[in-house]
């Protein structure tokens, strides 16, 4: 899991995911869909965009974020404060 700047913004990734659907979405777009539509049901009060940005900055893939949601919701919350180099 390497730290890198995302090539898309959250809004761009979410728009891509909604346009092509989860099945055909790139991993950042799939993660944006998960964050926008499911994340708060799984881990509670978190900001989907901030979690997505933190996960992207940490080099996580969608499957890593889903696993983290199931095993360590507090770590998911911590992603909101990860350095992303954007904003």
PyMOL Python script that loads the backbone (N, CA, C, O; Angstrom):
from pymol import cmd

cmd.read_pdbstr("""\
ATOM      1  N   UNK A   1       0.834  -1.167   0.000  1.00  0.00           N
ATOM      2  CA  UNK A   1       0.000   0.000   0.000  1.00  0.00           C
ATOM      3  C   UNK A   1       0.883   1.235   0.000  1.00  0.00           C
ATOM      4  O   UNK A   1       1.393   1.649   1.041  1.00  0.00           O
ATOM      5  N   UNK A   2       1.053   1.805  -1.149  1.00  0.00           N
ATOM      6  CA  UNK A   2       1.905   2.971  -1.266  1.00  0.00           C
ATOM      7  C   UNK A   2       1.079   4.238  -1.286  1.00  0.00           C
ATOM      8  O   UNK A   2      -0.087   4.244  -1.683  1.00  0.00           O
ATOM      9  N   UNK A   3       1.711   5.308  -0.849  1.00  0.00           N
ATOM     10  CA  UNK A   3       1.051   6.597  -0.828  1.00  0.00           C
ATOM     11  C   UNK A   3       1.209   7.255  -2.193  1.00  0.00           C
ATOM     12  O   UNK A   3       2.319   7.372  -2.713  1.00  0.00           O
ATOM     13  N   UNK A   4       0.094   7.680  -2.765  1.00  0.00           N
ATOM     14  CA  UNK A   4       0.156   8.340  -4.059  1.00  0.00           C
ATOM     15  C   UNK A   4      -1.018   9.294  -4.191  1.00  0.00           C
ATOM     16  O   UNK A   4      -2.048   9.130  -3.538  1.00  0.00           O
ATOM     17  N   UNK A   5      -0.845  10.289  -5.043  1.00  0.00           N
ATOM     18  CA  UNK A   5      -1.919  11.241  -5.288  1.00  0.00           C
ATOM     19  C   UNK A   5      -2.900  10.636  -6.290  1.00  0.00           C
ATOM     20  O   UNK A   5      -2.484  10.146  -7.340  1.00  0.00           O
ATOM     21  N   UNK A   6      -4.194  10.664  -5.980  1.00  0.00           N
ATOM     22  CA  UNK A   6      -5.164  10.081  -6.899  1.00  0.00           C
ATOM     23  C   UNK A   6      -5.181  10.827  -8.232  1.00  0.00           C
ATOM     24  O   UNK A   6      -4.982  12.041  -8.271  1.00  0.00           O
ATOM     25  N   UNK A   7      -5.418  10.097  -9.322  1.00  0.00           N
ATOM     26  CA  UNK A   7      -5.466  10.721 -10.636  1.00  0.00           C
ATOM     27  C   UNK A   7      -6.821  11.366 -10.890  1.00  0.00           C
ATOM     28  O   UNK A   7      -6.947  12.207 -11.781  1.00  0.00           O
ATOM     29  N   UNK A   8      -7.822  10.989 -10.130  1.00  0.00           N
ATOM     30  CA  UNK A   8      -9.161  11.560 -10.233  1.00  0.00           C
ATOM     31  C   UNK A   8      -9.551  12.203  -8.915  1.00  0.00           C
ATOM     32  O   UNK A   8      -9.049  11.821  -7.858  1.00  0.00           O
ATOM     33  N   UNK A   9     -10.432  13.165  -8.976  1.00  0.00           N
ATOM     34  CA  UNK A   9     -11.026  13.671  -7.747  1.00  0.00           C
ATOM     35  C   UNK A   9     -12.154  12.716  -7.357  1.00  0.00           C
ATOM     36  O   UNK A   9     -12.586  11.888  -8.159  1.00  0.00           O
ATOM     37  N   UNK A  10     -12.616  12.840  -6.133  1.00  0.00           N
ATOM     38  CA  UNK A  10     -13.739  12.029  -5.670  1.00  0.00           C
ATOM     39  C   UNK A  10     -14.950  12.227  -6.580  1.00  0.00           C
ATOM     40  O   UNK A  10     -15.598  11.259  -6.979  1.00  0.00           O
ATOM     41  N   UNK A  11     -15.247  13.471  -6.902  1.00  0.00           N
ATOM     42  CA  UNK A  11     -16.412  13.772  -7.731  1.00  0.00           C
ATOM     43  C   UNK A  11     -16.285  13.135  -9.111  1.00  0.00           C
ATOM     44  O   UNK A  11     -17.257  12.599  -9.642  1.00  0.00           O
ATOM     45  N   UNK A  12     -15.078  13.193  -9.695  1.00  0.00           N
ATOM     46  CA  UNK A  12     -14.858  12.581 -11.003  1.00  0.00           C
ATOM     47  C   UNK A  12     -14.988  11.059 -10.927  1.00  0.00           C
ATOM     48  O   UNK A  12     -15.595  10.436 -11.798  1.00  0.00           O
ATOM     49  N   UNK A  13     -14.420  10.473  -9.889  1.00  0.00           N
ATOM     50  CA  UNK A  13     -14.505   9.019  -9.721  1.00  0.00           C
ATOM     51  C   UNK A  13     -15.947   8.585  -9.513  1.00  0.00           C
ATOM     52  O   UNK A  13     -16.383   7.585 -10.084  1.00  0.00           O
ATOM     53  N   UNK A  14     -16.687   9.326  -8.704  1.00  0.00           N
ATOM     54  CA  UNK A  14     -18.086   8.993  -8.450  1.00  0.00           C
ATOM     55  C   UNK A  14     -18.915   9.121  -9.731  1.00  0.00           C
ATOM     56  O   UNK A  14     -19.753   8.268 -10.020  1.00  0.00           O
ATOM     57  N   UNK A  15     -18.680  10.173 -10.483  1.00  0.00           N
ATOM     58  CA  UNK A  15     -19.403  10.351 -11.749  1.00  0.00           C
ATOM     59  C   UNK A  15     -19.085   9.203 -12.714  1.00  0.00           C
ATOM     60  O   UNK A  15     -19.979   8.684 -13.382  1.00  0.00           O
ATOM     61  N   UNK A  16     -17.814   8.811 -12.783  1.00  0.00           N
ATOM     62  CA  UNK A  16     -17.435   7.691 -13.644  1.00  0.00           C
ATOM     63  C   UNK A  16     -18.149   6.417 -13.209  1.00  0.00           C
ATOM     64  O   UNK A  16     -18.701   5.688 -14.034  1.00  0.00           O
ATOM     65  N   UNK A  17     -18.132   6.158 -11.913  1.00  0.00           N
ATOM     66  CA  UNK A  17     -18.773   4.951 -11.401  1.00  0.00           C
ATOM     67  C   UNK A  17     -20.255   4.913 -11.684  1.00  0.00           C
ATOM     68  O   UNK A  17     -20.799   3.869 -12.044  1.00  0.00           O
ATOM     69  N   UNK A  18     -20.910   6.042 -11.525  1.00  0.00           N
ATOM     70  CA  UNK A  18     -22.356   6.095 -11.786  1.00  0.00           C
ATOM     71  C   UNK A  18     -22.651   5.969 -13.277  1.00  0.00           C
ATOM     72  O   UNK A  18     -23.694   5.445 -13.669  1.00  0.00           O
ATOM     73  N   UNK A  19     -21.730   6.451 -14.102  1.00  0.00           N
ATOM     74  CA  UNK A  19     -21.943   6.380 -15.552  1.00  0.00           C
ATOM     75  C   UNK A  19     -21.776   4.959 -16.070  1.00  0.00           C
ATOM     76  O   UNK A  19     -22.608   4.482 -16.843  1.00  0.00           O
ATOM     77  N   UNK A  20     -20.716   4.280 -15.657  1.00  0.00           N
ATOM     78  CA  UNK A  20     -20.426   2.956 -16.223  1.00  0.00           C
ATOM     79  C   UNK A  20     -20.923   1.806 -15.361  1.00  0.00           C
ATOM     80  O   UNK A  20     -21.021   0.675 -15.837  1.00  0.00           O
ATOM     81  N   UNK A  21     -21.237   2.077 -14.105  1.00  0.00           N
ATOM     82  CA  UNK A  21     -21.694   1.028 -13.203  1.00  0.00           C
ATOM     83  C   UNK A  21     -20.535   0.340 -12.493  1.00  0.00           C
ATOM     84  O   UNK A  21     -19.401   0.360 -12.972  1.00  0.00           O
ATOM     85  N   UNK A  22     -20.825  -0.257 -11.366  1.00  0.00           N
ATOM     86  CA  UNK A  22     -19.796  -0.878 -10.528  1.00  0.00           C
ATOM     87  C   UNK A  22     -19.041  -1.983 -11.270  1.00  0.00           C
ATOM     88  O   UNK A  22     -17.836  -2.149 -11.077  1.00  0.00           O
ATOM     89  N   UNK A  23     -19.720  -2.710 -12.085  1.00  0.00           N
ATOM     90  CA  UNK A  23     -19.091  -3.843 -12.787  1.00  0.00           C
ATOM     91  C   UNK A  23     -17.977  -3.405 -13.736  1.00  0.00           C
ATOM     92  O   UNK A  23     -16.985  -4.114 -13.904  1.00  0.00           O
ATOM     93  N   UNK A  24     -18.144  -2.243 -14.349  1.00  0.00           N
ATOM     94  CA  UNK A  24     -17.165  -1.770 -15.337  1.00  0.00           C
ATOM     95  C   UNK A  24     -16.297  -0.622 -14.818  1.00  0.00           C
ATOM     96  O   UNK A  24     -15.455  -0.107 -15.554  1.00  0.00           O
ATOM     97  N   UNK A  25     -16.487  -0.222 -13.582  1.00  0.00           N
ATOM     98  CA  UNK A  25     -15.778   0.929 -13.036  1.00  0.00           C
ATOM     99  C   UNK A  25     -14.317   0.611 -12.724  1.00  0.00           C
ATOM    100  O   UNK A  25     -13.967  -0.524 -12.400  1.00  0.00           O
ATOM    101  N   UNK A  26     -13.477   1.633 -12.828  1.00  0.00           N
ATOM    102  CA  UNK A  26     -12.095   1.512 -12.366  1.00  0.00           C
ATOM    103  C   UNK A  26     -12.132   1.355 -10.849  1.00  0.00           C
ATOM    104  O   UNK A  26     -13.160   1.617 -10.223  1.00  0.00           O
ATOM    105  N   UNK A  27     -11.031   0.936 -10.262  1.00  0.00           N
ATOM    106  CA  UNK A  27     -11.034   0.748  -8.813  1.00  0.00           C
ATOM    107  C   UNK A  27     -11.330   2.047  -8.052  1.00  0.00           C
ATOM    108  O   UNK A  27     -12.107   2.008  -7.098  1.00  0.00           O
ATOM    109  N   UNK A  28     -10.745   3.204  -8.428  1.00  0.00           N
ATOM    110  CA  UNK A  28     -11.108   4.439  -7.713  1.00  0.00           C
ATOM    111  C   UNK A  28     -12.600   4.764  -7.835  1.00  0.00           C
ATOM    112  O   UNK A  28     -13.209   5.243  -6.878  1.00  0.00           O
ATOM    113  N   UNK A  29     -13.184   4.507  -8.994  1.00  0.00           N
ATOM    114  CA  UNK A  29     -14.609   4.763  -9.183  1.00  0.00           C
ATOM    115  C   UNK A  29     -15.453   3.778  -8.371  1.00  0.00           C
ATOM    116  O   UNK A  29     -16.467   4.158  -7.786  1.00  0.00           O
ATOM    117  N   UNK A  30     -15.037   2.532  -8.340  1.00  0.00           N
ATOM    118  CA  UNK A  30     -15.742   1.534  -7.529  1.00  0.00           C
ATOM    119  C   UNK A  30     -15.697   1.921  -6.057  1.00  0.00           C
ATOM    120  O   UNK A  30     -16.703   1.828  -5.353  1.00  0.00           O
ATOM    121  N   UNK A  31     -14.526   2.357  -5.595  1.00  0.00           N
ATOM    122  CA  UNK A  31     -14.403   2.778  -4.205  1.00  0.00           C
ATOM    123  C   UNK A  31     -15.274   4.003  -3.928  1.00  0.00           C
ATOM    124  O   UNK A  31     -15.878   4.100  -2.860  1.00  0.00           O
ATOM    125  N   UNK A  32     -15.345   4.931  -4.870  1.00  0.00           N
ATOM    126  CA  UNK A  32     -16.195   6.116  -4.691  1.00  0.00           C
ATOM    127  C   UNK A  32     -17.664   5.705  -4.561  1.00  0.00           C
ATOM    128  O   UNK A  32     -18.390   6.240  -3.722  1.00  0.00           O
ATOM    129  N   UNK A  33     -18.097   4.756  -5.391  1.00  0.00           N
ATOM    130  CA  UNK A  33     -19.472   4.255  -5.270  1.00  0.00           C
ATOM    131  C   UNK A  33     -19.714   3.626  -3.901  1.00  0.00           C
ATOM    132  O   UNK A  33     -20.739   3.874  -3.265  1.00  0.00           O
ATOM    133  N   UNK A  34     -18.767   2.816  -3.458  1.00  0.00           N
ATOM    134  CA  UNK A  34     -18.890   2.177  -2.149  1.00  0.00           C
ATOM    135  C   UNK A  34     -18.971   3.234  -1.047  1.00  0.00           C
ATOM    136  O   UNK A  34     -19.813   3.149  -0.153  1.00  0.00           O
ATOM    137  N   UNK A  35     -18.089   4.227  -1.122  1.00  0.00           N
ATOM    138  CA  UNK A  35     -18.073   5.277  -0.096  1.00  0.00           C
ATOM    139  C   UNK A  35     -19.373   6.077  -0.097  1.00  0.00           C
ATOM    140  O   UNK A  35     -19.911   6.388   0.965  1.00  0.00           O
ATOM    141  N   UNK A  36     -19.877   6.407  -1.276  1.00  0.00           N
ATOM    142  CA  UNK A  36     -21.082   7.225  -1.386  1.00  0.00           C
ATOM    143  C   UNK A  36     -22.343   6.468  -0.980  1.00  0.00           C
ATOM    144  O   UNK A  36     -23.251   7.050  -0.386  1.00  0.00           O
ATOM    145  N   UNK A  37     -22.405   5.183  -1.295  1.00  0.00           N
ATOM    146  CA  UNK A  37     -23.663   4.450  -1.137  1.00  0.00           C
ATOM    147  C   UNK A  37     -23.728   3.467   0.029  1.00  0.00           C
ATOM    148  O   UNK A  37     -24.823   3.117   0.470  1.00  0.00           O
ATOM    149  N   UNK A  38     -22.592   3.019   0.535  1.00  0.00           N
ATOM    150  CA  UNK A  38     -22.594   1.935   1.516  1.00  0.00           C
ATOM    151  C   UNK A  38     -21.810   2.246   2.780  1.00  0.00           C
ATOM    152  O   UNK A  38     -22.175   1.782   3.861  1.00  0.00           O
ATOM    153  N   UNK A  39     -20.760   3.005   2.667  1.00  0.00           N
ATOM    154  CA  UNK A  39     -19.799   3.201   3.753  1.00  0.00           C
ATOM    155  C   UNK A  39     -20.443   3.588   5.086  1.00  0.00           C
ATOM    156  O   UNK A  39     -20.113   3.000   6.116  1.00  0.00           O
ATOM    157  N   UNK A  40     -21.340   4.550   5.087  1.00  0.00           N
ATOM    158  CA  UNK A  40     -21.926   5.010   6.351  1.00  0.00           C
ATOM    159  C   UNK A  40     -22.825   3.964   7.001  1.00  0.00           C
ATOM    160  O   UNK A  40     -22.997   3.971   8.219  1.00  0.00           O
ATOM    161  N   UNK A  41     -23.390   3.081   6.217  1.00  0.00           N
ATOM    162  CA  UNK A  41     -24.174   1.985   6.789  1.00  0.00           C
ATOM    163  C   UNK A  41     -23.272   0.987   7.504  1.00  0.00           C
ATOM    164  O   UNK A  41     -23.678   0.358   8.481  1.00  0.00           O
ATOM    165  N   UNK A  42     -22.057   0.848   7.016  1.00  0.00           N
ATOM    166  CA  UNK A  42     -21.141  -0.153   7.540  1.00  0.00           C
ATOM    167  C   UNK A  42     -20.368   0.352   8.757  1.00  0.00           C
ATOM    168  O   UNK A  42     -20.245  -0.363   9.751  1.00  0.00           O
ATOM    169  N   UNK A  43     -19.848   1.575   8.688  1.00  0.00           N
ATOM    170  CA  UNK A  43     -18.983   2.061   9.781  1.00  0.00           C
ATOM    171  C   UNK A  43     -19.545   3.242  10.548  1.00  0.00           C
ATOM    172  O   UNK A  43     -18.976   3.623  11.570  1.00  0.00           O
ATOM    173  N   UNK A  44     -20.628   3.831  10.100  1.00  0.00           N
ATOM    174  CA  UNK A  44     -21.224   4.929  10.857  1.00  0.00           C
ATOM    175  C   UNK A  44     -20.861   6.296  10.314  1.00  0.00           C
ATOM    176  O   UNK A  44     -20.699   6.491   9.109  1.00  0.00           O
ATOM    177  N   UNK A  45     -20.739   7.234  11.234  1.00  0.00           N
ATOM    178  CA  UNK A  45     -20.595   8.651  10.888  1.00  0.00           C
ATOM    179  C   UNK A  45     -19.201   8.988  10.375  1.00  0.00           C
ATOM    180  O   UNK A  45     -18.314   9.364  11.142  1.00  0.00           O
ATOM    181  N   UNK A  46     -19.030   8.849   9.086  1.00  0.00           N
ATOM    182  CA  UNK A  46     -17.790   9.244   8.419  1.00  0.00           C
ATOM    183  C   UNK A  46     -18.165  10.049   7.177  1.00  0.00           C
ATOM    184  O   UNK A  46     -19.290   9.965   6.684  1.00  0.00           O
ATOM    185  N   UNK A  47     -17.219  10.818   6.688  1.00  0.00           N
ATOM    186  CA  UNK A  47     -17.428  11.594   5.470  1.00  0.00           C
ATOM    187  C   UNK A  47     -16.919  10.776   4.282  1.00  0.00           C
ATOM    188  O   UNK A  47     -15.714  10.559   4.154  1.00  0.00           O
ATOM    189  N   UNK A  48     -17.819  10.323   3.418  1.00  0.00           N
ATOM    190  CA  UNK A  48     -17.413   9.459   2.308  1.00  0.00           C
ATOM    191  C   UNK A  48     -16.260  10.028   1.476  1.00  0.00           C
ATOM    192  O   UNK A  48     -15.321   9.305   1.145  1.00  0.00           O
ATOM    193  N   UNK A  49     -16.326  11.306   1.139  1.00  0.00           N
ATOM    194  CA  UNK A  49     -15.272  11.883   0.308  1.00  0.00           C
ATOM    195  C   UNK A  49     -13.928  11.878   1.026  1.00  0.00           C
ATOM    196  O   UNK A  49     -12.905  11.567   0.417  1.00  0.00           O
ATOM    197  N   UNK A  50     -13.917  12.216   2.305  1.00  0.00           N
ATOM    198  CA  UNK A  50     -12.659  12.243   3.055  1.00  0.00           C
ATOM    199  C   UNK A  50     -12.076  10.847   3.222  1.00  0.00           C
ATOM    200  O   UNK A  50     -10.860  10.668   3.158  1.00  0.00           O
ATOM    201  N   UNK A  51     -12.938   9.857   3.438  1.00  0.00           N
ATOM    202  CA  UNK A  51     -12.455   8.474   3.537  1.00  0.00           C
ATOM    203  C   UNK A  51     -11.873   8.051   2.197  1.00  0.00           C
ATOM    204  O   UNK A  51     -10.799   7.451   2.150  1.00  0.00           O
ATOM    205  N   UNK A  52     -12.575   8.360   1.100  1.00  0.00           N
ATOM    206  CA  UNK A  52     -12.076   8.007  -0.233  1.00  0.00           C
ATOM    207  C   UNK A  52     -10.720   8.657  -0.489  1.00  0.00           C
ATOM    208  O   UNK A  52      -9.788   7.995  -0.945  1.00  0.00           O
ATOM    209  N   UNK A  53     -10.607   9.950  -0.196  1.00  0.00           N
ATOM    210  CA  UNK A  53      -9.347  10.660  -0.419  1.00  0.00           C
ATOM    211  C   UNK A  53      -8.217  10.062   0.425  1.00  0.00           C
ATOM    212  O   UNK A  53      -7.099   9.894  -0.061  1.00  0.00           O
ATOM    213  N   UNK A  54      -8.510   9.745   1.681  1.00  0.00           N
ATOM    214  CA  UNK A  54      -7.500   9.129   2.539  1.00  0.00           C
ATOM    215  C   UNK A  54      -7.092   7.754   2.055  1.00  0.00           C
ATOM    216  O   UNK A  54      -5.911   7.405   2.070  1.00  0.00           O
ATOM    217  N   UNK A  55      -8.065   6.976   1.629  1.00  0.00           N
ATOM    218  CA  UNK A  55      -7.768   5.634   1.114  1.00  0.00           C
ATOM    219  C   UNK A  55      -6.933   5.709  -0.157  1.00  0.00           C
ATOM    220  O   UNK A  55      -6.003   4.923  -0.338  1.00  0.00           O
ATOM    221  N   UNK A  56      -7.256   6.643  -1.029  1.00  0.00           N
ATOM    222  CA  UNK A  56      -6.474   6.826  -2.248  1.00  0.00           C
ATOM    223  C   UNK A  56      -5.051   7.258  -1.913  1.00  0.00           C
ATOM    224  O   UNK A  56      -4.092   6.762  -2.504  1.00  0.00           O
ATOM    225  N   UNK A  57      -4.915   8.184  -0.964  1.00  0.00           N
ATOM    226  CA  UNK A  57      -3.589   8.669  -0.567  1.00  0.00           C
ATOM    227  C   UNK A  57      -2.742   7.552   0.040  1.00  0.00           C
ATOM    228  O   UNK A  57      -1.519   7.549  -0.099  1.00  0.00           O
ATOM    229  N   UNK A  58      -3.393   6.607   0.712  1.00  0.00           N
ATOM    230  CA  UNK A  58      -2.683   5.485   1.325  1.00  0.00           C
ATOM    231  C   UNK A  58      -2.447   4.339   0.338  1.00  0.00           C
ATOM    232  O   UNK A  58      -1.803   3.346   0.679  1.00  0.00           O
ATOM    233  N   UNK A  59      -2.963   4.475  -0.875  1.00  0.00           N
ATOM    234  CA  UNK A  59      -2.769   3.434  -1.876  1.00  0.00           C
ATOM    235  C   UNK A  59      -3.651   2.220  -1.681  1.00  0.00           C
ATOM    236  O   UNK A  59      -3.327   1.137  -2.168  1.00  0.00           O
ATOM    237  N   UNK A  60      -4.764   2.379  -0.977  1.00  0.00           N
ATOM    238  CA  UNK A  60      -5.672   1.251  -0.764  1.00  0.00           C
ATOM    239  C   UNK A  60      -6.487   0.978  -2.013  1.00  0.00           C
ATOM    240  O   UNK A  60      -6.773   1.888  -2.790  1.00  0.00           O
ATOM    241  N   UNK A  61      -6.854  -0.262  -2.200  1.00  0.00           N
ATOM    242  CA  UNK A  61      -7.774  -0.661  -3.259  1.00  0.00           C
ATOM    243  C   UNK A  61      -9.138  -0.858  -2.615  1.00  0.00           C
ATOM    244  O   UNK A  61      -9.252  -0.901  -1.390  1.00  0.00           O
ATOM    245  N   UNK A  62     -10.154  -0.976  -3.428  1.00  0.00           N
ATOM    246  CA  UNK A  62     -11.518  -1.138  -2.908  1.00  0.00           C
ATOM    247  C   UNK A  62     -11.620  -2.326  -1.954  1.00  0.00           C
ATOM    248  O   UNK A  62     -12.229  -2.222  -0.890  1.00  0.00           O
ATOM    249  N   UNK A  63     -11.020  -3.457  -2.339  1.00  0.00           N
ATOM    250  CA  UNK A  63     -11.110  -4.640  -1.489  1.00  0.00           C
ATOM    251  C   UNK A  63     -10.425  -4.406  -0.143  1.00  0.00           C
ATOM    252  O   UNK A  63     -10.856  -4.952   0.872  1.00  0.00           O
ATOM    253  N   UNK A  64      -9.356  -3.593  -0.126  1.00  0.00           N
ATOM    254  CA  UNK A  64      -8.689  -3.265   1.138  1.00  0.00           C
ATOM    255  C   UNK A  64      -9.602  -2.436   2.033  1.00  0.00           C
ATOM    256  O   UNK A  64      -9.674  -2.668   3.240  1.00  0.00           O
ATOM    257  N   UNK A  65     -10.300  -1.467   1.438  1.00  0.00           N
ATOM    258  CA  UNK A  65     -11.205  -0.627   2.220  1.00  0.00           C
ATOM    259  C   UNK A  65     -12.369  -1.446   2.772  1.00  0.00           C
ATOM    260  O   UNK A  65     -12.749  -1.283   3.931  1.00  0.00           O
ATOM    261  N   UNK A  66     -12.929  -2.317   1.954  1.00  0.00           N
ATOM    262  CA  UNK A  66     -14.035  -3.167   2.420  1.00  0.00           C
ATOM    263  C   UNK A  66     -13.573  -4.046   3.581  1.00  0.00           C
ATOM    264  O   UNK A  66     -14.283  -4.184   4.577  1.00  0.00           O
ATOM    265  N   UNK A  67     -12.396  -4.635   3.455  1.00  0.00           N
ATOM    266  CA  UNK A  67     -11.848  -5.470   4.526  1.00  0.00           C
ATOM    267  C   UNK A  67     -11.641  -4.646   5.798  1.00  0.00           C
ATOM    268  O   UNK A  67     -11.951  -5.104   6.897  1.00  0.00           O
ATOM    269  N   UNK A  68     -11.118  -3.435   5.644  1.00  0.00           N
ATOM    270  CA  UNK A  68     -10.897  -2.563   6.782  1.00  0.00           C
ATOM    271  C   UNK A  68     -12.221  -2.198   7.458  1.00  0.00           C
ATOM    272  O   UNK A  68     -12.294  -2.131   8.685  1.00  0.00           O
ATOM    273  N   UNK A  69     -13.255  -1.966   6.669  1.00  0.00           N
ATOM    274  CA  UNK A  69     -14.583  -1.666   7.235  1.00  0.00           C
ATOM    275  C   UNK A  69     -15.070  -2.814   8.118  1.00  0.00           C
ATOM    276  O   UNK A  69     -15.677  -2.589   9.165  1.00  0.00           O
ATOM    277  N   UNK A  70     -14.801  -4.028   7.690  1.00  0.00           N
ATOM    278  CA  UNK A  70     -15.259  -5.206   8.426  1.00  0.00           C
ATOM    279  C   UNK A  70     -14.425  -5.496   9.665  1.00  0.00           C
ATOM    280  O   UNK A  70     -14.926  -6.070  10.632  1.00  0.00           O
ATOM    281  N   UNK A  71     -13.162  -5.105   9.642  1.00  0.00           N
ATOM    282  CA  UNK A  71     -12.269  -5.493  10.732  1.00  0.00           C
ATOM    283  C   UNK A  71     -11.873  -4.356  11.669  1.00  0.00           C
ATOM    284  O   UNK A  71     -11.572  -4.599  12.838  1.00  0.00           O
ATOM    285  N   UNK A  72     -11.867  -3.105  11.169  1.00  0.00           N
ATOM    286  CA  UNK A  72     -11.373  -1.996  11.989  1.00  0.00           C
ATOM    287  C   UNK A  72     -12.038  -0.675  11.590  1.00  0.00           C
ATOM    288  O   UNK A  72     -11.410   0.154  10.932  1.00  0.00           O
ATOM    289  N   UNK A  73     -13.304  -0.471  11.984  1.00  0.00           N
ATOM    290  CA  UNK A  73     -14.012   0.755  11.627  1.00  0.00           C
ATOM    291  C   UNK A  73     -13.305   2.034  12.087  1.00  0.00           C
ATOM    292  O   UNK A  73     -13.422   3.073  11.437  1.00  0.00           O
ATOM    293  N   UNK A  74     -12.578   1.964  13.197  1.00  0.00           N
ATOM    294  CA  UNK A  74     -11.859   3.161  13.654  1.00  0.00           C
ATOM    295  C   UNK A  74     -10.730   3.528  12.689  1.00  0.00           C
ATOM    296  O   UNK A  74     -10.435   4.709  12.503  1.00  0.00           O
ATOM    297  N   UNK A  75     -10.111   2.541  12.085  1.00  0.00           N
ATOM    298  CA  UNK A  75      -9.077   2.817  11.084  1.00  0.00           C
ATOM    299  C   UNK A  75      -9.689   3.468   9.853  1.00  0.00           C
ATOM    300  O   UNK A  75      -9.052   4.304   9.212  1.00  0.00           O
ATOM    301  N   UNK A  76     -10.915   3.093   9.518  1.00  0.00           N
ATOM    302  CA  UNK A  76     -11.615   3.733   8.402  1.00  0.00           C
ATOM    303  C   UNK A  76     -11.840   5.198   8.742  1.00  0.00           C
ATOM    304  O   UNK A  76     -11.622   6.073   7.904  1.00  0.00           O
ATOM    305  N   UNK A  77     -12.269   5.464   9.948  1.00  0.00           N
ATOM    306  CA  UNK A  77     -12.459   6.844  10.398  1.00  0.00           C
ATOM    307  C   UNK A  77     -11.153   7.627  10.332  1.00  0.00           C
ATOM    308  O   UNK A  77     -11.147   8.797   9.950  1.00  0.00           O
ATOM    309  N   UNK A  78     -10.056   6.988  10.701  1.00  0.00           N
ATOM    310  CA  UNK A  78      -8.743   7.649  10.649  1.00  0.00           C
ATOM    311  C   UNK A  78      -8.344   8.038   9.234  1.00  0.00           C
ATOM    312  O   UNK A  78      -7.559   8.969   9.052  1.00  0.00           O
ATOM    313  N   UNK A  79      -8.870   7.343   8.224  1.00  0.00           N
ATOM    314  CA  UNK A  79      -8.535   7.687   6.845  1.00  0.00           C
ATOM    315  C   UNK A  79      -8.985   9.104   6.492  1.00  0.00           C
ATOM    316  O   UNK A  79      -8.421   9.728   5.594  1.00  0.00           O
ATOM    317  N   UNK A  80     -10.000   9.614   7.195  1.00  0.00           N
ATOM    318  CA  UNK A  80     -10.468  10.969   6.915  1.00  0.00           C
ATOM    319  C   UNK A  80      -9.391  12.005   7.182  1.00  0.00           C
ATOM    320  O   UNK A  80      -9.445  13.113   6.647  1.00  0.00           O
ATOM    321  N   UNK A  81      -8.424  11.655   7.999  1.00  0.00           N
ATOM    322  CA  UNK A  81      -7.381  12.613   8.393  1.00  0.00           C
ATOM    323  C   UNK A  81      -6.044  12.282   7.774  1.00  0.00           C
ATOM    324  O   UNK A  81      -5.036  12.902   8.115  1.00  0.00           O
ATOM    325  N   UNK A  82      -6.010  11.314   6.868  1.00  0.00           N
ATOM    326  CA  UNK A  82      -4.764  10.946   6.191  1.00  0.00           C
ATOM    327  C   UNK A  82      -4.361  12.075   5.243  1.00  0.00           C
ATOM    328  O   UNK A  82      -5.212  12.723   4.632  1.00  0.00           O
ATOM    329  N   UNK A  83      -3.075  12.294   5.133  1.00  0.00           N
ATOM    330  CA  UNK A  83      -2.565  13.316   4.218  1.00  0.00           C
ATOM    331  C   UNK A  83      -2.848  12.903   2.788  1.00  0.00           C
ATOM    332  O   UNK A  83      -2.419  11.836   2.349  1.00  0.00           O
ATOM    333  N   UNK A  84      -3.566  13.743   2.059  1.00  0.00           N
ATOM    334  CA  UNK A  84      -3.861  13.412   0.667  1.00  0.00           C
ATOM    335  C   UNK A  84      -3.150  14.336  -0.296  1.00  0.00           C
ATOM    336  O   UNK A  84      -3.035  14.019  -1.480  1.00  0.00           O
ATOM    337  N   UNK A  85      -2.672  15.467   0.181  1.00  0.00           N
ATOM    338  CA  UNK A  85      -2.009  16.407  -0.697  1.00  0.00           C
ATOM    339  C   UNK A  85      -2.952  17.163  -1.606  1.00  0.00           C
ATOM    340  O   UNK A  85      -2.505  17.909  -2.477  1.00  0.00           O
ATOM    341  N   UNK A  86      -4.270  16.981  -1.416  1.00  0.00           N
ATOM    342  CA  UNK A  86      -5.239  17.714  -2.235  1.00  0.00           C
ATOM    343  C   UNK A  86      -6.037  18.660  -1.366  1.00  0.00           C
ATOM    344  O   UNK A  86      -5.849  18.700  -0.150  1.00  0.00           O
ATOM    345  N   UNK A  87      -6.915  19.412  -1.971  1.00  0.00           N
ATOM    346  CA  UNK A  87      -7.806  20.395  -1.351  1.00  0.00           C
ATOM    347  C   UNK A  87      -7.254  21.773  -1.446  1.00  0.00           C
ATOM    348  O   UNK A  87      -7.879  22.722  -0.974  1.00  0.00           O
TER     349      UNK A  87
END
""", "prot")
cmd.dss("prot")
cmd.show_as("cartoon", "prot")
cmd.util.cbc("prot")
cmd.orient("prot")
